[in-house]
């Protein structure tokens, strides 16, 4: 399988404090890969380095063969990044917001097709023509995922994408992510929700205090630790360190 993403001994320091300690991993094309860990584990910092928003201190990251340090423009052409705290222009309707974003990518018929694709992904029905400031948190998240996916990225990077959502909205967002992956988009997502990642991801990496402590499929990790679920795996791995 083709490598969509490769990290080799990646480190990130802020002054004398090292936030990410030499992590190495790969994500295969078409995978849904979960980056797990509690708040402050280094997940968001890692995603921001992959997204070219933070410069790596040492090591290397390549996205479909393009180096994030020497070829950031090439990387940005094939990725989308959805941060946990992303928002949209609240005075616009959902449709107008997608139309506005599409203008940064293309024009003419291609732009109309991009917006059509975004509306289909958001699946908000008639509410696509309501103002964004009337949306629930779940509706907003659907719109933002549509914004991120409608340009047809090869790699979608999502940070805590279901954080704060109720059970039904979180389920619906997971279904959207599954559909995105089936349609050929590679997904790397961070989460502190072990149950969600176990249900959704092909492979996972577990981080603790800036270190990548485990890497494998959910079933492999559960078997290794004799655990019933990934939460138990994580607890046993952290206590063992």
LUMLOVO-993463 format. One line per 2 residues: number of its first residue (from 1); their letters; for each residue x, y, z of N, C-alpha, C, O. Coordinates in pm, whole numbers. Example, Ala and Ser with C-alpha at 12.3 -4.5 7.8 and 13.67 -1.06 7.14 Angstrom:
LUMLOVO-993463
1	as	1319:-569:780:1230:-450:780:1320:-330:780:1424:-332:846  1285:-225:708:1367:-106:714:1290:3:787:1341:114:804 .
***
This chain:
LUMLOVO-993463
1	xx	83:-120:0:0:0:0:87:126:0:197:127:56  37:231:-63:108:358:-69:105:428:65:3:428:134 .
3	xx	219:488:103:223:568:225:163:705:197:212:779:112  57:738:269:1:873:259:79:970:346:95:1087:312 .
5	xx	129:919:460:194:1004:559:304:925:628:283:811:670  421:987:641:533:923:711:598:1026:805:640:1133:761 .
7	xx	605:992:933:677:1071:1031:798:993:1077:787:875:1111  915:1058:1078:1038:994:1122:1104:1079:1230:1150:1190:1203 .
9	xx	1109:1026:1352:1178:1088:1465:1142:1236:1479:1230:1321:1492  1014:1266:1477:967:1405:1477:967:1460:1620:913:1398:1713 .
11	xx	1027:1576:1634:1033:1643:1764:985:1788:1749:1006:1851:1645  921:1837:1854:880:1977:1858:913:2034:1994:869:1982:2097 .
13	xx	990:2142:1994:1030:2207:2119:980:2351:2121:974:2419:2018  944:2395:2241:913:2535:2267:1015:2583:2369:998:2561:2489 .
15	xx	1118:2648:2322:1225:2685:2413:1293:2560:2468:1339:2475:2391  1299:2549:2600:1363:2432:2662:1266:2316:2683:1306:2209:2729 .
17	xx	1139:2337:2650:1039:2231:2672:1011:2157:2542:971:2218:2442  1032:2027:2543:1004:1945:2425:864:1886:2439:837:1809:2531 .
19	xx	775:1923:2347:634:1881:2354:610:1748:2284:520:1673:2323  688:1719:2181:677:1592:2108:817:1532:2101:912:1597:2057 .
21	xx	828:1405:2144:960:1345:2167:991:1236:2064:981:1117:2094  1028:1276:1945:1082:1181:1849:986:1072:1805:1020:954:1815 .
23	xx	867:1108:1757:771:1005:1718:788:965:1572:821:1048:1487  767:840:1544:773:785:1408:648:700:1384:612:616:1467 .
25	xx	583:724:1272:468:642:1234:439:662:1086:490:756:1024  357:574:1031:313:590:892:163:566:884:106:491:964 .
27	xx	101:630:787:-41:610:760:-55:571:614:-5:640:525  -121:460:589:-137:409:454:-252:479:382:-347:525:446 .
29	xx	-243:485:251:-349:546:171:-481:472:195:-486:349:190  -587:548:222:-719:490:243:-749:452:386:-861:411:417 .
31	xx	-651:464:476:-673:430:617:-748:540:690:-744:657:653  -818:499:796:-858:593:901:-766:564:1019:-771:456:1077 .
33	xx	-683:660:1052:-582:642:1157:-616:732:1273:-639:852:1256  -620:674:1392:-654:750:1512:-534:779:1599:-454:689:1628 .
35	xx	-520:903:1641:-415:943:1733:-481:967:1868:-557:1062:1885  -450:880:1963:-518:877:2092:-431:934:2203:-308:929:2198 .
37	xx	-498:988:2303:-426:1034:2421:-507:1137:2495:-600:1196:2440  -473:1160:2622:-544:1259:2702:-503:1400:2659:-410:1415:2580 .
39	xx	-571:1501:2709:-536:1640:2678:-391:1668:2720:-349:1631:2830  -316:1732:2631:-177:1763:2659:-79:1654:2620:40:1665:2647 .
41	xx	-130:1547:2556:-41:1435:2519:47:1466:2399:146:1398:2376  11:1570:2321:89:1604:2202:16:1578:2071:75:1593:1964 .
43	xx	-110:1538:2078:-186:1504:1957:-203:1625:1865:-172:1619:1746  -253:1735:1921:-279:1853:1839:-151:1911:1784:-147:1954:1668 .
45	xx	-46:1913:1864:84:1961:1815:130:1879:1696:180:1934:1597  113:1748:1704:153:1660:1594:71:1689:1468:127:1697:1359 .
47	xx	-60:1703:1483:-145:1732:1367:-111:1866:1306:-114:1881:1183  -78:1963:1386:-42:2095:1333:90:2092:1259:109:2166:1162 .
49	xx	182:2007:1302:306:1992:1227:280:1925:1092:335:1966:990  196:1822:1092:161:1756:966:94:1855:871:114:1849:750 .
51	xx	13:1946:927:-63:2042:847:18:2162:802:-36:2251:736  146:2167:837:239:2276:804:213:2403:885:270:2508:855 .
53	xx	127:2396:987:99:2514:1068:204:2538:1175:222:2650:1221  272:2431:1216:385:2441:1308:509:2383:1243:503:2277:1179 .
55	xx	620:2451:1257:746:2400:1203:802:2294:1297:805:2313:1418  845:2182:1241:904:2078:1323:1043:2123:1369:1112:2196:1299 .
57	xx	1082:2078:1488:1214:2113:1540:1322:2023:1480:1430:2069:1445  1290:1894:1469:1382:1800:1403:1304:1679:1357:1188:1659:1395 .
59	xx	1369:1597:1275:1302:1484:1214:1242:1523:1080:1278:1626:1024  1151:1441:1028:1090:1471:899:947:1421:892:910:1322:956 .
61	xx	866:1491:813:729:1451:784:708:1464:635:738:1567:575  656:1357:574:622:1365:432:477:1326:412:428:1232:475 .
63	xx	408:1397:324:269:1372:289:264:1341:140:290:1428:57  231:1217:107:233:1171:-32:365:1210:-101:366:1256:-215 .
65	xx	474:1191:-29:606:1213:-84:657:1355:-77:771:1382:-116  577:1448:-27:617:1588:-18:657:1621:125:583:1592:219 .
67	xx	774:1682:142:827:1716:273:760:1843:326:751:1943:255  712:1838:451:638:1953:504:727:2075:524:678:2188:526 .
69	xx	858:2053:540:949:2165:563:994:2228:433:996:2351:422  1030:2148:335:1084:2202:210:980:2220:100:1004:2294:4 .
71	xx	864:2153:113:759:2164:12:622:2189:75:526:2119:42  610:2288:164:482:2308:233:366:2338:138:253:2297:163 .
73	xx	395:2410:28:288:2442:-66:231:2316:-130:110:2304:-148  320:2221:-165:275:2095:-224:191:2015:-124:92:1952:-161 .
75	xx	232:2018:2:157:1948:106:18:2008:119:-81:1935:127  9:2141:121:-121:2208:138:-216:2179:22:-338:2188:38 .
77	xx	-161:2145:-92:-246:2114:-208:-321:1982:-191:-424:1961:-255  -271:1894:-105:-331:1759:-96:-394:1730:40:-444:1620:63 .
79	xx	-392:1829:132:-449:1806:265:-564:1902:293:-580:2004:227  -644:1865:392:-734:1960:458:-715:1940:608:-687:1829:654 .
81	xx	-732:2048:683:-714:2040:829:-834:2102:896:-870:2217:868  -896:2026:986:-1011:2075:1061:-976:2077:1209:-978:1972:1274 .
83	xx	-942:2195:1264:-908:2201:1407:-1032:2187:1494:-1144:2207:1449  -1008:2153:1619:-1119:2134:1713:-1202:2260:1729:-1324:2253:1743 .
85	xx	-1136:2377:1727:-1205:2502:1755:-1244:2578:1628:-1265:2699:1633  -1254:2508:1514:-1291:2574:1389:-1431:2632:1398:-1517:2580:1469 .
87	xx	-1453:2741:1325:-1584:2803:1319:-1616:2848:1177:-1534:2833:1087  -1736:2903:1159:-1779:2952:1028:-1839:3091:1046:-1870:3132:1158 .
89	xx	-1855:3163:936:-1912:3297:941:-2062:3289:974:-2140:3239:893  -2099:3336:1089:-2234:3310:1141:-2343:3389:1070:-2460:3352:1076 .
91	xx	-2306:3499:1002:-2408:3578:931:-2440:3521:794:-2533:3568:728  -2364:3420:750:-2390:3357:621:-2480:3235:641:-2484:3176:749 .
93	xx	-2551:3198:536:-2618:3068:538:-2513:2959:515:-2401:2989:472  -2549:2835:544:-2456:2725:517:-2414:2721:371:-2297:2701:340 .
95	xx	-2510:2739:281:-2479:2736:138:-2383:2850:100:-2285:2829:29  -2414:2971:149:-2329:3086:117:-2188:3067:172:-2091:3109:109 .
97	xx	-2178:3004:289:-2046:2978:346:-1965:2884:257:-1847:2909:231  -2027:2775:211:-1957:2682:122:-1921:2749:-10:-1814:2723:-66 .
99	xx	-2009:2834:-61:-1979:2907:-184:-1860:3001:-164:-1773:3011:-251  -1856:3067:-50:-1745:3157:-18:-1613:3080:-13:-1514:3123:-73 .
101	xx	-1611:2968:57:-1489:2889:69:-1446:2834:-66:-1326:2830:-96  -1541:2793:-149:-1507:2732:-279:-1432:2828:-370:-1355:2784:-455 .
103	xx	-1452:2958:-352:-1386:3058:-438:-1235:3061:-418:-1162:3112:-503  -1189:3006:-306:-1044:3000:-283:-979:2889:-364:-856:2884:-376 .
105	xx	-1060:2799:-419:-1006:2681:-487:-1026:2680:-638:-939:2633:-711  -1139:2731:-685:-1169:2715:-827:-1278:2813:-869:-1326:2892:-788 .
107	xx	-1316:2809:-996:-1417:2900:-1049:-1510:2824:-1144:-1487:2707:-1175  -1615:2892:-1188:-1702:2839:-1293:-1774:2712:-1253:-1820:2698:-1139 .
109	xx	-1785:2620:-1348:-1857:2496:-1326:-1791:2410:-1219:-1860:2341:-1143  -1658:2413:-1213:-1587:2336:-1111:-1622:2386:-971:-1634:2306:-878 .
111	xx	-1639:2516:-958:-1678:2572:-829:-1820:2527:-791:-1844:2490:-676  -1911:2531:-886:-2048:2487:-859:-2051:2340:-818:-2128:2302:-729 .
113	xx	-1968:2258:-882:-1963:2117:-849:-1905:2096:-709:-1949:2008:-636  -1806:2179:-671:-1748:2170:-538:-1853:2202:-432:-1862:2132:-331 .
115	xx	-1931:2306:-455:-2035:2344:-360:-2141:2234:-352:-2188:2201:-243  -2179:2178:-467:-2277:2069:-468:-2227:1953:-383:-2303:1893:-307 .
117	xx	-2097:1922:-397:-2038:1813:-319:-2039:1847:-170:-2066:1760:-86  -2010:1972:-137:-2012:2014:3:-2150:2003:64:-2165:1959:178 .
119	xx	-2251:2044:-12:-2389:2036:38:-2428:1890:60:-2497:1857:157  -2385:1803:-30:-2415:1660:-15:-2348:1602:109:-2410:1524:182 .
121	xx	-2222:1639:133:-2150:1588:250:-2215:1639:379:-2232:1563:474  -2251:1768:383:-2310:1827:503:-2445:1764:535:-2480:1744:652 .
123	xx	-2522:1733:431:-2651:1665:447:-2739:1735:550:-2790:1672:643  -2756:1865:534:-2834:1945:627:-2977:1972:578:-3053:2042:645 .
125	xx	-3013:1917:463:-3147:1937:411:-3175:2084:386:-3089:2158:338  -3296:2127:419:-3335:2267:398:-3256:2363:485:-3249:2482:455 .
127	xx	-3196:2313:593:-3122:2401:684:-2992:2453:622:-2928:2541:680  -2953:2400:507:-2835:2455:438:-2857:2602:402:-2761:2676:383 .
129	xx	-2984:2644:393:-3015:2782:360:-3054:2865:483:-3103:2977:470  -3031:2809:601:-3046:2885:726:-2913:2948:763:-2807:2900:722 .
131	xx	-2917:3056:840:-2793:3119:884:-2718:3027:980:-2777:2953:1059  -2588:3034:970:-2503:2948:1051:-2524:2972:1200:-2510:2880:1281 .
133	xx	-2559:3095:1238:-2575:3122:1381:-2700:3056:1440:-2722:3063:1561  -2782:2991:1356:-2896:2914:1407:-2864:2765:1418:-2950:2687:1459 .
135	xx	-2742:2725:1380:-2706:2583:1379:-2673:2532:1518:-2617:2604:1601  -2708:2407:1543:-2659:2338:1662:-2510:2306:1643:-2455:2322:1534 .
137	xx	-2447:2260:1750:-2305:2225:1740:-2285:2111:1641:-2187:2112:1566  -2375:2014:1639:-2365:1903:1545:-2378:1948:1402:-2303:1904:1316 .
139	xx	-2474:2038:1375:-2492:2091:1240:-2370:2169:1195:-2325:2158:1081  -2316:2249:1286:-2195:2325:1254:-2080:2232:1218:-2006:2258:1123 .
141	xx	-2065:2123:1294:-1955:2029:1266:-1973:1963:1129:-1875:1940:1058  -2098:1931:1092:-2123:1873:960:-2085:1971:849:-2026:1932:748 .
143	xx	-2119:2099:869:-2084:2201:771:-1932:2215:757:-1880:2228:647  -1863:2212:870:-1718:2229:868:-1648:2108:805:-1549:2124:735 .
145	xx	-1700:1989:830:-1645:1871:762:-1666:1883:612:-1577:1850:533  -1784:1930:572:-1810:1951:429:-1712:2050:370:-1660:2029:260 .
147	xx	-1687:2158:442:-1589:2257:396:-1451:2194:374:-1382:2224:276  -1413:2107:467:-1280:2046:461:-1269:1942:349:-1162:1925:292 .
149	xx	-1379:1872:319:-1373:1760:226:-1411:1799:84:-1367:1732:-10  -1491:1902:64:-1539:1932:-71:-1428:1967:-172:-1450:1948:-291 .
151	xx	-1309:2016:-129:-1202:2035:-229:-1133:1905:-271:-1038:1909:-349  -1181:1791:-221:-1126:1658:-254:-979:1644:-213:-894:1617:-298 .
153	xx	-948:1661:-84:-811:1639:-38:-777:1490:-45:-865:1405:-45  -648:1461:-50:-606:1322:-42:-591:1278:103:-607:1160:135 .
155	xx	-560:1374:191:-545:1347:334:-627:1447:413:-604:1568:403  -722:1399:492:-802:1486:580:-752:1470:722:-742:1358:773 .
157	xx	-720:1582:786:-665:1584:921:-769:1648:1012:-807:1763:992  -815:1574:1112:-926:1620:1195:-891:1607:1342:-850:1501:1389 .
159	xx	-907:1717:1414:-868:1723:1555:-993:1722:1642:-1072:1816:1639  -1010:1615:1721:-1122:1602:1816:-1255:1637:1747:-1329:1724:1793 .
161	xx	-1282:1568:1637:-1392:1608:1548:-1529:1591:1612:-1623:1660:1571  -1545:1502:1708:-1677:1485:1773:-1680:1540:1915:-1775:1513:1989 .
163	xx	-1580:1616:1953:-1573:1668:2090:-1695:1754:2122:-1730:1844:2047  -1760:1723:2234:-1873:1802:2279:-2006:1769:2215:-2107:1832:2247 .
165	xx	-2010:1672:2125:-2134:1637:2057:-2211:1531:2137:-2152:1453:2211  -2343:1531:2121:-2422:1427:2185:-2407:1295:2108:-2343:1291:2003 .
167	xx	-2465:1189:2161:-2445:1055:2106:-2488:1047:1960:-2416:992:1877  -2606:1101:1928:-2657:1090:1792:-2572:1168:1694:-2538:1118:1587 .
169	xx	-2536:1293:1730:-2452:1373:1640:-2314:1311:1621:-2261:1312:1510  -2256:1258:1728:-2125:1194:1717:-2133:1073:1625:-2044:1050:1544 .
171	xx	-2240:994:1639:-2261:878:1551:-2269:923:1405:-2207:861:1318  -2344:1029:1377:-2360:1076:1240:-2229:1128:1183:-2200:1108:1065 .
173	xx	-2149:1195:1266:-2018:1243:1219:-1927:1125:1187:-1853:1130:1089  -1930:1021:1269:-1849:902:1241:-1890:838:1109:-1806:789:1033 .
175	xx	-2020:837:1081:-2067:781:954:-2017:863:836:-1983:807:731  -2012:994:851:-1957:1080:745:-1810:1047:722:-1766:1038:607 .
177	xx	-1735:1028:830:-1592:996:816:-1575:861:747:-1487:847:661  -1655:763:782:-1649:633:714:-1675:647:564:-1605:587:483 .
179	xx	-1773:728:529:-1806:749:388:-1692:819:315:-1658:782:202  -1634:918:379:-1519:988:321:-1408:890:288:-1350:894:179 .
181	xx	-1377:802:385:-1268:705:365:-1303:605:254:-1216:570:173  -1427:560:248:-1467:468:141:-1454:532:4:-1433:463:-96 .
183	xx	-1465:664:0:-1453:736:-126:-1309:774:-159:-1284:851:-252  -1213:720:-82:-1073:733:-120:-991:835:-45:-874:854:-78 .
185	xx	-1049:903:55:-974:1001:132:-908:933:252:-976:863:328  -780:953:270:-711:906:389:-742:1001:504:-745:1122:485 .
187	xx	-766:947:622:-805:1029:738:-712:1002:854:-689:887:890  -659:1109:913:-592:1098:1042:-666:1189:1138:-686:1308:1112 .
189	xx	-708:1131:1250:-788:1206:1345:-736:1187:1486:-689:1080:1522  -744:1293:1565:-708:1281:1706:-835:1268:1788:-941:1317:1748 .
191	xx	-824:1202:1902:-938:1189:1992:-890:1144:2128:-789:1075:2140  -963:1185:2230:-941:1126:2363:-1049:1023:2391:-1053:963:2499 .
193	xx	-1140:1002:2293:-1250:908:2306:-1207:771:2256:-1211:745:2135  -1166:685:2345:-1112:554:2308:-1218:467:2239:-1187:395:2144 .
195	xx	-1341:474:2287:-1450:396:2229:-1471:433:2083:-1485:347:1997  -1473:563:2057:-1494:611:1921:-1385:563:1826:-1413:516:1716 .
197	xx	-1261:575:1869:-1149:537:1785:-1149:386:1758:-1120:341:1647  -1184:309:1861:-1189:164:1844:-1293:125:1738:-1272:32:1661 .
199	xx	-1405:196:1736:-1511:167:1639:-1474:209:1498:-1516:145:1401  -1397:316:1486:-1383:386:1358:-1252:359:1287:-1248:355:1164 .
201	xx	-1143:341:1361:-1010:348:1301:-953:211:1263:-974:112:1332  -881:209:1151:-812:88:1108:-690:62:1196:-663:-52:1235 .
203	xx	-617:168:1226:-502:157:1317:-501:278:1408:-561:381:1378  -431:265:1520:-422:375:1615:-279:390:1665:-201:295:1669 .
205	xx	-249:513:1703:-127:542:1776:-165:607:1907:-246:699:1909  -107:560:2016:-138:616:2148:-22:703:2195:94:661:2194 .
207	xx	-55:827:2236:46:920:2284:27:949:2432:-85:952:2482  139:968:2500:137:1006:2641:257:1095:2667:371:1054:2644 .
209	xx	233:1215:2715:339:1310:2750:438:1330:2635:560:1333:2656  384:1343:2514:467:1372:2398:533:1252:2333:605:1266:2234 .
211	xx	509:1133:2389:568:1011:2334:462:926:2265:347:922:2308  502:860:2157:416:759:2096:446:628:2167:554:572:2150 .
213	xx	349:580:2246:378:464:2331:328:333:2271:377:226:2307  230:340:2179:177:219:2117:133:250:1974:93:361:1942 .
215	xx	141:147:1889:100:162:1750:51:27:1699:120:-74:1713  -69:24:1640:-121:-102:1587:-270:-94:1562:-331:11:1580 .
217	xx	-329:-206:1521:-473:-211:1506:-536:-223:1645:-471:-268:1738  -662:-182:1659:-727:-201:1789:-721:-345:1839:-696:-368:1957 .
219	xx	-745:-440:1750:-742:-581:1791:-603:-625:1836:-589:-698:1934  -499:-580:1764:-361:-615:1802:-327:-562:1941:-266:-632:2022 .
221	xx	-367:-439:1968:-334:-379:2097:-412:-443:2210:-359:-463:2320  -538:-476:2186:-617:-543:2289:-560:-681:2320:-555:-723:2435 .
223	xx	-518:-752:2216:-460:-884:2237:-328:-875:2313:-300:-956:2401  -248:-778:2278:-117:-761:2342:-130:-740:2492:-48:-789:2570 .
225	xx	-232:-666:2534:-248:-632:2675:-356:-715:2744:-384:-694:2862  -416:-809:2672:-523:-887:2730:-637:-800:2779:-692:-821:2887 .
227	xx	-671:-700:2696:-768:-599:2737:-899:-614:2661:-902:-667:2550  -1007:-565:2722:-1139:-571:2659:-1159:-457:2561:-1236:-470:2465 .
229	xx	-1091:-344:2583:-1111:-227:2498:-985:-141:2500:-892:-168:2575  -984:-36:2416:-865:49:2405:-842:133:2530:-728:167:2562 .
231	xx	-948:167:2600:-930:241:2724:-847:160:2823:-757:214:2889  -877:32:2833:-801:-56:2923:-658:-71:2873:-564:-76:2953 .
233	xx	-641:-80:2741:-506:-86:2684:-425:36:2726:-311:24:2770  -485:154:2711:-415:278:2741:-374:285:2888:-261:321:2921 .
235	xx	-467:251:2976:-437:255:3119:-323:160:3154:-232:197:3228  -327:39:3100:-222:-59:3128:-88:-14:3071:16:-36:3133 .
237	xx	-90:48:2952:34:93:2889:97:206:2968:218:209:2987  16:299:3014:67:416:3089:120:370:3226:223:418:3271 .
239	xx	49:279:3290:94:231:3422:222:149:3410:301:144:3505  242:86:3295:360:3:3274:485:87:3254:596:42:3284 .
241	x	467:210:3204:583:294:3169:668:329:3291:768:398:3278 .
***
